[in-house]
């Protein structure tokens, strides 16, 4: 069974007084600022042993510890969605995607996607 990934980082001098979410989003394991904010909101981030909010201004030398939880398995089921196929080949399909149709399932858009 997979385990959450744990990381530790010492805040650098050039990061002094920057928001926690911005500093965290620069870490290579973090995919985006919104992912960093979600980790903070879900209490997976602490500074010097204390849970902090996303707008906290970090200080040089503080220890930033964060845990990336095991990703949830998306149970995606095929759906019958009307799309216009412009070109189709064994390894390629070109479609005319309607505006507003999400391409793949993501946070908040689990159904009704291409």
N, C-alpha and C positions, 0 to 999 in steps of 0.2 A: 504494500500500500504506500502511496506517495506521501511524503512529509512536506509541510510548509518550508519555504526557504527563508533562512534568517540572515540578515546582513547588519553590519556595523560600519559606521563611517564617522570620521572626525571632521567637523566643520572647519573649512579652510579660511584664512584671513580675508581673501577676496569675496567670501560669501557672507561676511559680517553684515548684520542688519537686513539681510534678504529674507523674504517670506519662506517659511518651512516648505510649503508646497512647491515653490520654484526651485529650491535647493534639492529637494527630493526628486523632482522631475528630471533633473540633470543626471541622476545616477543611471548607469547603463542597464540595470535590471528593470527600470521603470519605463513603461511604454509611452506614457503621456502625462501631462499635468492633471488631467481629469482622473487618471488612474491613481496618481499620487494623492489627490484630494480624497478619493474613495478609501484608500488605505488609511489616511488620517482620520476620516470620519468614522471608520469601522474600528478605530482604536488599535491599529496594527503598527503604529509609529509612536516612538517615545524619544524624548531628549533628556539625557542624564537621568533616566528612570522615571520620568514624568510624562503622562499623556498630554499632548499639546494640541491646540487647534491650528488649522491650516495657515492662518494669517500671522502666527507667532514669528517674530524676527529672531533668527538664529544668531548666536555669538561664536566667535572664533574659539576653537578648542572644545566645543561641546560635543558629546557623543550622541550621534543619531543612530538609533536602532530601529529596524523595521523588519516586518515579516510579510512575505508574499504568500498568501494562502494557496493551497492546492486548487487549481482551477476546477470549477464545476463542469461536469460533462453536460454538454447541450444535447438534449434529446430532440433532434430535428427530424420532423416528418415531412415527406414530400407533400406539396399542395397543388391543386389544380388551378393554376393561375394563367389567365389568357395573356399570351405574349405574341408579338409579331416576329416570326423568324424570317430574317432577310436572306440569310445564306446558311446552309448547313452542310458539313462534311464530316468524315469519320472523327477527326480530331479538333474540329473547330465549328463554332456556331456564332453567327452574328445576329443579334436581335435588336429590335427597336424598343428599348425600355421606356415605358411610360414615366413621365416626370413624377417624382414622389415615391416611386417603388424602390424600397431599400434592396440593395444587391445581395447582402448576406445577413444572416441572423447576428444580432449584436445586443448589447445591453439595452433593454427597453423595446427591442424590435425582434421578438422571437418568432413571430408568425407573419404571413403575408409578404415574405421576401422572395426575391428571385431565386 
